[in-house]
């Protein structure tokens, strides 16, 4: 449990230093650490990170479309 907390906090801190502070970074870091420990493979968190990065722009475009009235 301590490794997950340290890894997730480090992930979030690196995003803060990089100029992208957001609570989602802490949650994502904690989830990625947990996924790595459960799967014992770096491929699982990398794949999850990639899917998350694909979903973010899709959600932004969807929100823009919805806020514009579905034009």
Secondary structure, DSSP 8 states (H G I E B T S, - for coil): -HHHHHHHHHHHHHHHHTT---HHHHHHHHHHHHHHHHH--HHHHHHHHHHHHHHHHHHHHHHHHHHTT--
